[in-house]
Amino acid sequence: MLLALVLLLGVANFALHRAVLESAHPLLARTPWFRMLGGKFSLSLEFVMLLGAALLAGEGVALWAWLYAGYTLANAGSAWLILSGRV
């Protein structure tokens, strides 16, 4: 159950990340590492975080599933701020 939750949150994180990358927001121009390799570098970091959380959640460590859920909420909040033009 924890693993399924982490994987669903991972799909949401990748969707939010891709939407921010495609938004061409001026904030992205100030952070060149975010768009390094056409955004693949930051997407790779996103994958590493998902992999770590999934491996630990698969072992039954519920704390990492909750931490990843918190990360997803923070990610959703920041994506909303960027995509809505509030930042």
C-alpha positions as CSV (number, residue, x, y, z in Angstrom):
1,M,0.0,0.0,0.0
2,L,2.8,2.4,0.9
3,L,4.6,1.6,-2.3
4,A,1.5,2.3,-4.4
5,L,1.0,5.6,-2.6
6,V,4.6,6.7,-3.3
7,L,4.4,5.7,-7.0
8,L,1.1,7.7,-7.4
9,L,2.8,10.7,-5.7
10,G,5.7,10.2,-8.1
11,V,3.5,10.4,-11.1
12,A,2.0,13.7,-9.7
13,N,5.5,15.1,-9.1
14,F,6.7,14.3,-12.6
15,A,3.5,15.9,-14.1
16,L,4.0,19.1,-12.0
17,H,7.7,19.2,-12.8
18,R,7.0,18.9,-16.5
19,A,4.4,21.6,-16.4
20,V,6.8,24.0,-14.7
21,L,9.5,23.2,-17.2
22,E,7.2,23.9,-20.1
23,S,5.8,27.1,-18.6
24,A,8.9,29.1,-19.7
25,H,8.5,31.2,-16.5
26,P,11.1,33.9,-16.0
27,L,12.1,32.3,-12.8
28,L,13.6,29.4,-14.7
29,A,15.9,31.7,-16.6
30,R,17.5,32.6,-13.2
31,T,18.2,29.0,-12.3
32,P,20.2,27.5,-15.3
33,W,20.8,24.2,-13.4
34,F,17.0,23.6,-13.4
35,R,16.9,23.5,-17.2
36,M,20.3,21.9,-17.7
37,L,20.2,19.3,-20.5
38,G,16.8,20.5,-21.5
39,G,15.3,19.8,-18.1
40,K,16.6,16.2,-18.0
41,F,19.0,16.9,-15.1
42,S,16.2,18.1,-12.8
43,L,13.9,15.3,-13.9
44,S,16.7,12.8,-13.1
45,L,17.0,14.2,-9.6
46,E,13.2,13.8,-9.3
47,F,13.6,10.2,-10.4
48,V,16.3,9.5,-7.8
49,M,14.1,10.9,-5.1
50,L,11.2,8.8,-6.2
51,L,13.4,5.7,-6.4
52,G,14.8,6.2,-2.9
53,A,11.3,6.8,-1.4
54,A,9.9,3.8,-3.3
55,L,12.7,1.5,-2.2
56,L,12.3,2.5,1.4
57,A,8.5,2.4,1.3
58,G,8.7,-1.1,-0.3
59,E,10.7,-2.2,2.8
60,G,7.8,-1.0,5.0
61,V,9.4,2.2,6.3
62,A,6.3,4.4,6.5
63,L,8.2,7.5,7.5
64,W,9.6,7.9,4.0
65,A,6.2,7.6,2.4
66,W,5.0,10.4,4.6
67,L,8.1,12.5,3.9
68,Y,7.6,12.0,0.2
69,A,4.0,13.0,0.6
70,G,5.1,16.2,2.3
71,Y,7.6,16.8,-0.5
72,T,4.8,16.4,-3.0
73,L,2.6,18.9,-1.2
74,A,5.5,21.4,-1.2
75,N,6.1,20.7,-4.9
76,A,2.4,21.2,-5.7
77,G,2.4,24.5,-3.8
78,S,5.4,25.8,-5.6
79,A,4.1,24.7,-9.0
80,W,0.8,26.4,-8.3
81,L,2.6,29.6,-7.4
82,I,4.7,29.5,-10.6
83,L,2.0,28.4,-13.0
84,S,-0.6,30.8,-11.7
85,G,1.9,33.7,-12.0
86,R,1.9,34.6,-8.3
87,V,5.7,34.4,-8.3
